[in-house]
């Protein structure tokens, strides 16, 4: 198969592209950071073609699709964090629409895009109910609303043109190089691995954590399917409080200085953390590595970068 990965040199894309290349697929990575993309995939040689492109520019997107001849497209280009609303709109809304419209014109067989657990909004809206893909979307941030708009736009493209477009909603993705979005769970592992003190507001704040390697595998399996059974899939992950995550970190780093300003008050304000991912498990057979194992891997990735010995 031929695959175009838009934003393919980003946090998830750097793990997804090698999976696709190792499986023998022809992969083109379109990214605005051309130097970073070339550096990321130089070890793959001619298995990956890297092109510069700005997802907010339609000509860049359709040009990359035409040149690659892709029959599969995955859009991982978005921005989470402190960014001007105008720029967020261009990346998250205009960029996604450019992807859908270019895929329509190029007759792409299957398009996959990243939404987010943020579309569900706070868990408090659902009580102790596990949130299913069909439950009401009650996201409250600009990012969440942008992703809800992406999902509606995908629905309209499917309805109007019969396209196969699949939405994946990642949970709280973690990894040693994550810098944007929900990063308190990342900092809970990475800062102690550097020997630094880290402080969080609430010990009982809840997260649904999935390692970036597992997240990339989800994208690969769904992307390579000709026509998935469903239009939307929750990634799910491991439900855990920040205090419980801190305890797992201390199993590897007994002197980890992880502090909380308050023991309670975080659970009721946490985003969606009870997530039903049975669709993904039953159809694609995904199995995630134990979170404790992933915590150790993240710590050792950081320690390797700092020139420190690994922990067992």
C-alpha positions as CSV (number, residue, x, y, z in Angstrom):
1,X,0.0,0.0,0.0
2,X,1.0,3.6,-0.4
3,X,0.5,5.8,2.6
4,X,0.7,9.6,3.2
5,X,1.3,10.5,6.8
6,X,0.4,14.2,7.3
7,X,2.3,15.5,10.3
8,X,4.2,12.3,10.2
9,X,7.3,13.6,12.0
10,X,5.3,14.5,15.1
11,X,5.0,12.7,18.4
12,X,2.8,9.8,17.2
13,X,4.0,9.9,13.6
14,X,7.6,9.2,14.5
15,X,6.4,5.9,15.8
16,X,3.8,5.1,13.2
17,X,5.9,5.7,10.1
18,X,8.5,3.0,11.0
19,X,5.7,0.5,11.7
20,X,4.3,1.1,8.2
21,X,7.7,1.0,6.5
22,X,8.7,-2.2,8.3
23,X,5.5,-3.8,7.0
24,X,6.6,-3.1,3.4
25,X,4.3,-0.1,2.7
26,X,5.4,2.9,0.6
27,X,5.3,5.8,3.0
28,X,5.4,9.5,2.4
29,X,5.8,11.8,5.3
30,X,4.5,15.4,4.9
31,X,5.6,17.7,7.6
32,X,6.3,21.4,7.9
33,X,9.5,20.6,9.8
34,X,11.4,19.1,6.8
35,X,14.8,19.0,8.6
36,X,13.3,17.3,11.6
37,X,11.4,14.8,9.5
38,X,14.6,13.9,7.5
39,X,16.5,13.4,10.7
40,X,13.8,11.3,12.2
41,X,13.6,8.8,9.3
42,X,17.1,8.9,7.8
43,X,17.8,5.4,9.2
44,X,15.0,4.1,7.0
45,X,16.7,5.1,3.8
46,X,14.5,5.0,0.7
47,X,11.6,3.3,2.6
48,X,10.2,6.7,3.5
49,X,9.9,9.8,1.3
50,X,9.9,13.1,3.1
51,X,8.2,16.2,1.7
52,X,7.7,19.6,3.2
53,X,4.1,20.7,3.5
54,X,1.8,23.0,5.5
55,X,-1.5,21.4,6.4
56,X,-3.2,24.7,6.4
57,X,-2.3,25.2,2.7
58,X,-4.6,23.2,0.4
59,X,-2.1,23.2,-2.5
60,X,0.5,21.6,-0.2
61,X,-1.9,18.9,0.9
62,X,-3.3,17.9,-2.4
63,X,0.1,18.2,-4.0
64,X,1.5,15.6,-1.5
65,X,-1.4,13.3,-2.1
66,X,-1.1,13.4,-5.9
67,X,2.7,13.0,-5.9
68,X,2.6,10.1,-3.4
69,X,-0.3,8.3,-5.1
70,X,-1.5,7.4,-1.7
71,X,-4.4,5.0,-1.2
72,X,-4.2,5.5,2.6
73,X,-3.9,8.9,4.3
74,X,-3.5,9.6,8.0
75,X,-3.7,13.1,9.4
76,X,-1.7,13.6,12.7
77,X,-1.2,17.3,12.2
78,X,-2.8,19.3,15.0
79,X,-1.7,21.4,17.9
80,X,-2.6,21.1,21.6
81,X,-1.5,23.8,24.1
82,X,-1.1,27.5,24.4
83,X,-1.5,28.8,20.9
84,X,-3.3,31.8,19.3
85,X,-6.9,30.9,18.5
86,X,-6.4,32.0,14.8
87,X,-3.5,29.6,14.4
88,X,-5.4,26.8,16.2
89,X,-8.3,27.2,13.8
90,X,-5.9,27.0,10.8
91,X,-4.3,23.8,12.0
92,X,-7.2,22.0,13.6
93,X,-10.1,23.0,11.4
94,X,-8.8,24.3,8.1
95,X,-6.0,21.7,8.0
96,X,-8.4,18.8,8.6
97,X,-10.8,20.1,6.0
98,X,-7.9,20.4,3.5
99,X,-7.1,16.7,4.2
100,X,-10.7,15.5,3.6
101,X,-11.2,17.6,0.5
102,X,-7.9,16.5,-1.0
103,X,-8.6,12.9,-0.2
104,X,-12.0,13.2,-2.0
105,X,-10.4,14.7,-5.1
106,X,-7.6,12.1,-5.1
107,X,-10.0,9.2,-4.5
108,X,-8.1,8.0,-1.5
109,X,-9.5,4.6,-0.3
110,X,-9.2,5.2,3.4
111,X,-8.5,8.3,5.4
112,X,-7.8,8.2,9.2
113,X,-7.5,11.2,11.5
114,X,-6.7,11.9,15.1
115,X,-9.5,13.2,17.3
116,X,-9.2,13.2,21.1
117,X,-10.8,12.0,24.3
118,X,-11.2,15.7,24.9
119,X,-14.4,15.7,22.8
120,X,-16.2,13.9,25.7
121,X,-15.5,16.7,28.1
122,X,-15.3,16.2,31.9
123,X,-16.0,12.8,33.3
124,X,-18.4,14.4,35.8
125,X,-20.9,14.7,32.9
126,X,-21.1,10.9,32.8
127,X,-20.7,9.9,36.4
128,X,-19.1,6.5,36.8
129,X,-20.3,5.5,33.3
130,X,-17.7,4.3,30.8
131,X,-17.9,6.6,27.8
132,X,-18.7,5.0,24.5
133,X,-18.0,6.4,21.0
134,X,-21.8,7.1,20.6
135,X,-22.2,9.1,23.8
136,X,-22.8,12.8,23.8
137,X,-19.7,15.0,23.0
138,X,-19.5,17.6,25.7
139,X,-16.0,19.0,25.3
140,X,-15.5,22.5,26.5
141,X,-12.1,23.8,25.4
142,X,-11.3,25.2,21.9
143,X,-9.3,22.2,21.1
144,X,-12.2,19.9,22.1
145,X,-14.7,21.9,20.0
146,X,-12.3,21.9,17.1
147,X,-12.1,18.1,17.3
148,X,-15.9,17.8,17.5
149,X,-16.0,19.9,14.4
150,X,-13.5,17.5,12.7
151,X,-15.8,14.6,13.5
152,X,-18.9,16.3,12.1
153,X,-16.9,17.3,9.0
154,X,-15.9,13.7,8.5
155,X,-19.5,12.6,8.9
156,X,-20.6,15.1,6.2
157,X,-17.9,13.9,3.8
158,X,-18.9,10.3,4.3
159,X,-22.6,11.1,3.8
160,X,-22.1,13.3,0.7
161,X,-19.4,11.3,-1.1
162,X,-19.4,7.8,0.3
163,X,-15.8,8.2,1.6
164,X,-14.2,5.9,4.1
165,X,-13.0,8.2,6.9
166,X,-12.1,6.8,10.3
167,X,-11.8,8.8,13.5
168,X,-9.5,7.6,16.3
169,X,-9.8,9.3,19.7
170,X,-6.5,8.9,21.6
171,X,-6.6,9.1,25.4
172,X,-3.8,10.6,27.5
173,X,-0.8,9.6,25.3
174,X,2.5,9.4,27.1
175,X,6.1,9.2,26.1
176,X,9.5,10.7,27.0
177,X,9.3,13.4,24.3
178,X,5.8,14.6,24.7
179,X,5.8,18.4,25.2
180,X,2.2,19.6,24.6
181,X,-1.3,18.8,25.7
182,X,-2.0,16.7,28.8
183,X,1.5,16.4,30.2
184,X,1.2,16.1,33.9
185,X,1.3,12.3,33.7
186,X,4.4,12.7,31.5
187,X,6.1,15.0,33.9
188,X,5.3,12.7,36.8
189,X,7.6,10.1,35.1
190,X,10.2,12.3,33.3
191,X,11.0,15.0,35.9
192,X,11.9,12.5,38.7
193,X,14.0,10.5,36.1
194,X,16.1,13.7,35.8
195,X,16.4,14.0,39.5
196,X,14.0,17.0,39.7
197,X,11.2,17.7,42.1
198,X,7.7,17.9,40.5
199,X,4.5,19.3,42.1
200,X,0.9,18.7,41.0
201,X,-2.3,20.3,42.2
202,X,-4.3,17.2,43.1
203,X,-3.4,13.7,44.1
204,X,-6.7,12.3,43.0
205,X,-6.8,13.8,39.5
206,X,-7.6,11.0,37.1
207,X,-6.0,10.1,33.7
208,X,-6.5,7.4,31.1
209,X,-2.9,6.7,30.0
210,X,-1.7,5.1,26.8
211,X,2.0,4.9,25.7
212,X,2.8,6.4,22.4
213,X,4.1,3.1,21.0
214,X,0.7,1.5,21.7
215,X,-1.0,4.5,20.2
216,X,1.0,4.2,17.0
217,X,0.1,0.6,16.7
218,X,-3.6,1.4,16.9
219,X,-3.3,3.9,14.1
220,X,-1.4,1.4,12.0
221,X,-4.0,-1.4,12.4
222,X,-7.0,0.9,11.7
223,X,-5.3,2.6,8.8
224,X,-4.4,-0.6,7.0
225,X,-8.0,-1.9,7.2
226,X,-9.9,-1.5,4.0
227,X,-13.2,-0.5,5.6
228,X,-13.4,-0.7,9.4
229,X,-16.7,-1.7,11.0
230,X,-17.1,1.6,12.8
231,X,-16.5,5.2,12.0
232,X,-15.0,6.1,15.4
233,X,-12.8,4.3,17.9
234,X,-11.7,5.2,21.4
235,X,-8.1,4.2,22.1
236,X,-8.8,3.8,25.8
237,X,-5.8,3.1,28.1
238,X,-5.1,2.6,31.8
239,X,-7.3,4.5,34.2
240,X,-5.0,5.8,37.0
241,X,-4.9,8.7,39.5
242,X,-1.8,10.9,39.7
243,X,-1.1,9.5,43.2
244,X,-1.2,6.0,41.9
245,X,1.1,6.9,39.0
246,X,3.5,8.6,41.4
247,X,3.6,5.3,43.4
248,X,4.5,3.4,40.2
249,X,7.3,5.9,39.5
250,X,8.7,5.4,43.1
251,X,8.9,1.6,42.4
252,X,11.7,2.5,40.0
253,X,13.0,5.6,41.7
254,X,12.6,5.3,45.4
255,X,13.8,8.8,46.1
256,X,11.5,10.4,43.5
257,X,10.3,13.8,44.9
258,X,6.7,14.0,43.7
259,X,4.5,16.3,45.6
260,X,0.8,17.2,45.6
261,X,-0.7,20.5,46.8
262,X,-4.0,18.7,47.8
263,X,-5.1,15.1,48.2
264,X,-8.5,15.7,46.9
265,X,-10.4,18.0,44.5
266,X,-9.0,16.7,41.2
267,X,-11.3,13.7,40.5
268,X,-14.4,15.8,40.0
269,X,-12.7,18.1,37.6
270,X,-10.9,15.5,35.6
271,X,-11.5,14.9,31.9
272,X,-12.9,11.7,30.5
273,X,-11.0,8.8,32.1
274,X,-13.6,6.0,32.1
275,X,-13.4,5.0,28.4
276,X,-15.0,2.1,26.6
277,X,-12.6,0.9,23.9
278,X,-14.3,-2.5,23.3
279,X,-14.8,-1.7,19.6
280,X,-11.0,-1.4,19.1
281,X,-10.2,-4.5,21.2
282,X,-12.8,-6.7,19.6
283,X,-12.2,-5.7,16.0
284,X,-8.5,-5.2,15.9
285,X,-7.3,-7.3,18.8
286,X,-5.2,-4.6,20.4
287,X,-3.5,-5.4,23.6
288,X,-1.5,-2.7,25.5
289,X,1.7,-3.4,27.4
290,X,1.2,-3.0,31.2
291,X,1.4,0.6,32.3
292,X,4.1,-0.3,34.9
293,X,6.3,-1.6,32.2
294,X,5.8,1.6,30.2
295,X,6.6,3.7,33.2
296,X,9.9,2.0,33.5
297,X,10.6,2.4,29.8
298,X,9.8,6.2,29.9
299,X,12.1,6.6,32.9
300,X,14.9,4.8,31.3
301,X,14.5,6.7,28.0
302,X,14.9,9.9,30.0
303,X,17.9,8.6,32.0
304,X,19.6,7.5,28.8
305,X,19.3,11.0,27.4
306,X,20.7,12.4,30.7
307,X,23.7,10.0,30.7
308,X,22.4,8.2,33.7
309,X,22.3,4.4,34.3
310,X,19.0,2.6,33.7
311,X,16.8,1.4,36.5
312,X,15.5,-2.1,36.6
